Amino acid sequence: MSCSLGDSRPWQSLENVKVVVIPSGSWEQHGPSLPLYTDTLIACRVAEELARKLDAVLLPPLAYGVSHEHMDFPLTVTLSPETYCRVITEVLESLEKHGVKLAVIVNGHGGNRAALEACVARWNYTRRLKALALWPWRAVEELLEDEVHAGRGEASLVAYLQGGEYKGEGRLCHPLYPLRRTSECSETGSIYPGLWESDRELGERLFKAMVEAVLEETLRAGRALGVLD
Ligand SMILES: [Zn+2]
């Protein structure tokens, strides 16, 4: 997997940093042909591009997330929402101590959203450092109406970001997902209506739209806070 472990410079070059970008992913089943690190890869690469465009510092990815609904599949790992929020909070506390003003968290996993957004809202209420939780998939919702988990969209992004071809078959589990476990409605773990295969060009379009959207949201927030020009 090609995903940065974080900024490669030594600490002397990392003094007085005001803006950092943190990818947040998961380690969970992604259907019949995609890797368990799919969400982390996507979050990581979007975050990398965002950090480059902002001239901000990229931090290492948080590669575990909140993945209870997928636990019936081999080797999926989940954190509780409490632990996930605790980790995010302690990372933010460390960064605040070093004078960072804005931490942008690029989240690649839908199951993290509720915990992350609540966690960050509570944090921002009282703290100097502001945390911005971004969901890059919002930017491509119209392009991929039926994408829920491990379908054509994620397969196309993985194909674009790391090469390879991926295909599979899923089931759209609405309206019961995520009231039921993934395994109760989709044998393959893919939640998508029927057959799908990866399309690198689609992956490139999705990736670029995601980067553009997170950049726009970050600039809007950073300017409002007086941290970005
Ligand atoms: Zn995913």
Boltz pocket constraint, residues with backbone or C-beta under 6 A from the ligand:
constraints:
  - pocket:
      binder: B
      contacts: [[A, 30], [A, 38], [A, 39], [A, 108], [A, 109], [A, 149], [A, 150], [A, 154]]
      max_distance: 6.0
